[in-house]
Amino acid sequence: MSHEDVPQHQIRALHTADTVTVYQAYPASIGVPAVRDGRFPWNWKRDRMTWIKPSYLWMAYRSGWASKPDQEVVLAVQIRRDGFDWALRNAVLSHHDRRLHRDKAAWKRQLQSSPVRAQWDPERDVRLRPLPYRSLQLGLRGEAVERYADEWLVGIREVTPLFRTMREMHPDGVSLLLPVESPYPVPAGARIVPGG
């Protein structure tokens, strides 16, 4: 599929019938015990917004291939698909789109009260250059953070060594190691696609 054939706003993720993989990067003080124990440690702050990213390459861009401060440990977090769908259905776009929310004040109220924020950023290629279409990330807070950590979590594995290896590789080699992220269907009731 060429870049021209990819929809401007499409969720692409590594997923099965039951799970979805999302990525997060943390300092070692959080990432190492999370991998060891298969759950987020005591010092992982539940009262803050936590961002999950279904795109491997967007996580690579955001963390600088696991080289940026406090993003040295990259986690592949496998969560239940029904939980991810709940997040999508309860998300509000991080920017006002009058096709979805004609009343800007009502959108602001929804944004403040929603447990999930949806943001679309330029997807990245294997050299981490921006592509002409977007990648989704979800900001979870409040109820969504509790559900993420306590109900949706299936497993946590570290992908930092692979990130560091890929950082040093030729782009053709990086392409061969990428997870296969296929289009993920937006569940009925979700209003996260601008203009949708």
URWO-V707506 format. One record per pair of residues at least 24 apart in sequence whose ideal C-beta (glycine too) atoms are under 6 Angstrom apart, sorted by the first residue. I is the first residue (numbers start at 1). J is the second residue. D is the distance in Angstrom with one decimal. If there is no record, write none. Layout:
# URWO-V707506
i=I j=J d=D
i=I j=J d=D
This chain:
# URWO-V707506
i=3 j=132 d=5.6
i=6 j=133 d=4.6
i=8 j=133 d=5.3
i=9 j=120 d=5.6
i=9 j=134 d=5.2
i=9 j=193 d=4.7
i=10 j=183 d=5.7
i=11 j=136 d=5.1
i=11 j=184 d=4.1
i=12 j=181 d=4.3
i=12 j=183 d=5.9
i=13 j=54 d=3.6
i=13 j=181 d=5.4
i=13 j=184 d=4.7
i=14 j=179 d=4.5
i=14 j=181 d=5.4
i=15 j=184 d=5.8
i=18 j=81 d=5.5
i=19 j=78 d=5.0
i=19 j=81 d=5.7
i=19 j=154 d=5.5
i=20 j=79 d=5.8
i=20 j=81 d=5.4
i=20 j=84 d=4.5
i=21 j=76 d=5.3
i=21 j=78 d=5.3
i=22 j=52 d=3.9
i=22 j=54 d=5.3
i=22 j=77 d=5.2
i=23 j=53 d=4.9
i=23 j=59 d=3.7
i=23 j=76 d=6.0
i=24 j=75 d=5.1
i=25 j=63 d=4.1
i=25 j=71 d=3.6
i=25 j=74 d=4.8
i=26 j=73 d=5.3
i=27 j=70 d=4.5
i=28 j=72 d=6.0
i=28 j=73 d=5.4
i=31 j=73 d=2.6
i=31 j=75 d=5.9
i=34 j=156 d=5.3
i=35 j=156 d=5.7
i=35 j=158 d=4.6
i=38 j=156 d=5.7
i=40 j=149 d=5.3
i=46 j=145 d=5.2
i=49 j=139 d=4.6
i=49 j=141 d=4.4
i=50 j=140 d=5.2
i=50 j=145 d=5.9
i=51 j=137 d=5.3
i=51 j=139 d=5.1
i=52 j=138 d=5.2
i=53 j=137 d=4.6
i=55 j=135 d=4.2
i=56 j=179 d=5.4
i=57 j=124 d=4.4
i=58 j=124 d=5.7
i=58 j=135 d=4.5
i=61 j=124 d=4.4
i=61 j=128 d=4.5
i=65 j=163 d=4.9
i=65 j=167 d=3.6
i=66 j=160 d=4.9
i=66 j=163 d=4.2
i=66 j=164 d=5.9
i=73 j=160 d=5.4
i=74 j=159 d=5.1
i=74 j=160 d=4.9
i=74 j=163 d=5.3
i=75 j=156 d=5.4
i=76 j=157 d=5.1
i=76 j=159 d=4.9
i=77 j=156 d=5.4
i=78 j=154 d=4.3
i=78 j=155 d=4.5
i=79 j=152 d=4.1
i=79 j=153 d=6.0
i=80 j=152 d=4.7
i=83 j=152 d=3.1
i=85 j=187 d=4.4
i=87 j=116 d=4.9
i=87 j=138 d=5.5
i=87 j=144 d=6.0
i=88 j=187 d=5.6
i=88 j=190 d=4.3
i=89 j=187 d=5.6
i=89 j=189 d=4.8
i=89 j=190 d=4.9
i=90 j=115 d=5.8
i=90 j=116 d=4.9
i=91 j=116 d=4.0
i=91 j=118 d=4.0
i=91 j=192 d=5.1
i=93 j=118 d=5.3
i=94 j=119 d=4.3
i=97 j=194 d=4.6
i=99 j=195 d=4.6
i=100 j=191 d=5.3
i=115 j=141 d=5.9
i=115 j=142 d=4.7
i=115 j=143 d=4.5
i=115 j=144 d=3.8
i=116 j=140 d=5.9
i=116 j=144 d=5.0
i=118 j=192 d=4.2
i=126 j=171 d=4.4
i=126 j=174 d=4.3
i=126 j=175 d=5.5
i=127 j=171 d=5.6
